[in-house]
Amino acid sequence: MDWLLTRETVITLAILAAVLSVASSVLQVKQVISVARAKQLNVAGYALMGVSMLLFIIIGYRSPV
């Protein structure tokens, strides 16, 4: 479970969140996906970003002073 609280995991989640959010916008503009599907992808991206931020905070509290 320690792998979840690593810097690499937090960075990977943040990058995946950004990719999902950008992909949802690009695919919607190109009319590859519907507005509803783009919104779902965007919400998923924001959820991953939230998890990444939460893990970042937890890691900060666990570090020795």
Backbone as JSON, one array per atom type, in Angstrom:
{
  "sequence": "MDWLLTRETVITLAILAAVLSVASSVLQVKQVISVARAKQLNVAGYALMGVSMLLFIIIGYRSPV",
  "N": [[0.82, -1.2, 0.0], [2.13, 1.1, 0.31], [3.03, 2.08, -2.12], [1.04, 3.65, -3.08], [1.29, 6.04, -1.83], [3.38, 7.47, -2.99], [5.55, 9.77, -4.69], [5.63, 9.43, -7.45], [3.22, 8.14, -8.02], [1.34, 10.13, -7.38], [2.0, 12.1, -9.25], [1.54, 10.68, -11.64], [-1.25, 10.24, -11.47], [-2.13, 12.89, -11.58], [-1.3, 13.62, -14.16], [-2.77, 11.81, -15.72], [-5.32, 12.75, -15.12], [-5.24, 15.29, -16.29], [-4.91, 14.56, -18.98], [-7.33, 13.19, -19.47], [-9.19, 15.31, -19.14], [-8.41, 17.14, -21.14], [-8.65, 15.5, -23.38], [-11.4, 15.02, -23.38], [-12.43, 17.52, -24.08], [-11.24, 17.98, -26.61], [-12.15, 15.77, -28.12], [-14.87, 16.24, -28.04], [-15.13, 18.68, -29.4], [-14.28, 17.87, -31.93], [-16.38, 16.32, -32.54], [-16.42, 13.6, -32.01], [-17.25, 12.33, -29.75], [-20.2, 12.46, -27.71], [-21.81, 15.27, -26.04], [-22.62, 14.53, -23.5], [-20.96, 12.31, -22.97], [-18.47, 13.56, -23.06], [-18.7, 15.18, -20.85], [-18.77, 13.23, -18.85], [-16.17, 12.16, -19.09], [-14.73, 14.43, -18.38], [-15.55, 14.81, -15.72], [-14.49, 12.47, -14.64], [-11.79, 13.04, -14.97], [-11.52, 15.26, -13.24], [-12.1, 13.95, -10.85], [-9.91, 12.19, -10.62], [-7.94, 14.12, -10.37], [-8.65, 15.23, -7.93], [-8.2, 13.03, -6.22], [-5.45, 12.81, -6.55], [-4.62, 15.25, -5.43], [-5.49, 14.89, -2.79], [-3.91, 12.7, -1.99], [-1.42, 13.95, -2.17], [-1.61, 15.78, -0.06], [-1.89, 14.02, 2.1], [0.58, 12.71, 2.0], [2.21, 14.86, 2.63], [1.51, 15.33, 5.31], [2.44, 13.01, 6.46], [5.16, 13.14, 6.31], [8.33, 13.47, 7.95], [9.16, 16.06, 10.27]],
  "CA": [[0.0, 0.0, 0.0], [3.02, 2.27, 0.32], [3.2, 2.6, -3.47], [0.0, 4.64, -3.3], [1.73, 7.31, -1.24], [4.66, 7.86, -3.56], [5.52, 10.95, -5.56], [5.36, 8.99, -8.8], [1.79, 7.87, -8.12], [0.64, 11.41, -7.38], [2.28, 12.74, -10.55], [0.85, 9.89, -12.66], [-2.68, 10.53, -11.37], [-2.35, 14.26, -12.06], [-1.14, 13.61, -15.62], [-3.94, 11.12, -16.26], [-6.46, 13.67, -14.98], [-5.1, 16.32, -17.32], [-5.14, 13.93, -20.29], [-8.77, 12.96, -19.6], [-9.9, 16.57, -19.32], [-8.1, 17.68, -22.47], [-9.23, 14.6, -24.38], [-12.84, 15.22, -23.45], [-12.69, 18.75, -24.83], [-10.83, 17.81, -28.0], [-13.04, 14.82, -28.77], [-16.19, 16.86, -28.19], [-15.04, 19.68, -30.48], [-14.2, 17.14, -33.2], [-17.64, 15.59, -32.61], [-16.18, 12.17, -31.93], [-18.08, 11.88, -28.64], [-21.32, 13.36, -27.41], [-21.62, 16.21, -24.94], [-22.77, 13.78, -22.25], [-19.75, 11.5, -22.78], [-17.39, 14.49, -22.76], [-18.89, 15.59, -19.45], [-18.35, 12.1, -18.02], [-14.7, 12.12, -19.09], [-14.25, 15.58, -17.63], [-15.78, 14.51, -14.31], [-13.5, 11.47, -14.26], [-10.52, 13.75, -14.86], [-11.52, 16.03, -12.0], [-12.04, 13.01, -9.73], [-8.51, 11.78, -10.5], [-7.19, 15.26, -9.86], [-8.96, 15.31, -6.5], [-7.47, 11.95, -5.54], [-4.04, 13.2, -6.58], [-4.41, 16.32, -4.44], [-5.66, 14.3, -1.46], [-2.7, 11.93, -1.71], [-0.35, 14.92, -1.95], [-1.78, 16.3, 1.29], [-1.59, 12.94, 3.05], [2.05, 12.53, 1.99], [2.79, 15.99, 3.37], [1.32, 15.14, 6.75], [3.2, 11.84, 6.92], [6.61, 13.37, 6.25], [8.9, 13.92, 9.23], [9.42, 17.5, 10.33]],
  "C": [[0.86, 1.26, 0.0], [3.22, 2.88, -1.07], [2.18, 3.69, -3.77], [0.43, 6.03, -2.81], [3.13, 7.69, -1.72], [4.48, 9.05, -4.49], [5.13, 10.57, -6.98], [3.87, 8.72, -9.02], [0.99, 9.16, -8.21], [0.81, 12.11, -8.73], [1.54, 12.01, -11.67], [-0.65, 10.18, -12.65], [-2.98, 11.93, -11.9], [-2.25, 14.33, -13.58], [-2.33, 12.92, -16.28], [-5.18, 12.01, -16.19], [-6.41, 14.74, -16.06], [-5.4, 15.75, -18.71], [-6.64, 13.68, -20.5], [-9.53, 14.25, -19.87], [-9.65, 17.18, -20.7], [-8.73, 16.81, -23.55], [-10.73, 14.8, -24.5], [-13.19, 16.46, -24.27], [-12.38, 18.57, -26.31], [-11.79, 16.89, -28.74], [-14.45, 15.39, -28.96], [-16.18, 17.87, -29.33], [-14.99, 18.99, -31.85], [-15.43, 16.27, -33.44], [-17.44, 14.08, -32.71], [-17.04, 11.56, -30.82], [-19.17, 12.91, -28.39], [-20.97, 14.29, -26.25], [-21.69, 15.48, -23.61], [-21.52, 12.95, -21.95], [-18.56, 12.39, -22.44], [-17.48, 14.95, -21.31], [-18.46, 14.47, -18.51], [-16.83, 12.0, -17.95], [-14.12, 13.27, -18.28], [-14.42, 15.37, -16.13], [-14.78, 13.48, -13.81], [-12.12, 12.11, -14.1], [-10.43, 14.56, -13.58], [-11.47, 15.12, -10.78], [-10.6, 12.52, -9.52], [-7.65, 12.91, -9.95], [-7.41, 15.41, -8.36], [-8.24, 14.26, -5.7], [-5.99, 12.29, -5.47], [-3.74, 14.27, -5.53], [-4.53, 15.78, -3.03], [-4.43, 13.49, -1.07], [-1.51, 12.85, -1.43], [-0.42, 15.47, -0.53], [-1.43, 15.24, 2.32], [-0.08, 12.7, 3.14], [2.72, 13.64, 2.78], [2.65, 15.84, 4.87], [2.14, 13.98, 7.3], [4.7, 12.09, 6.96], [7.11, 13.87, 7.61], [9.25, 15.4, 9.16], [10.88, 17.78, 10.52]]
}
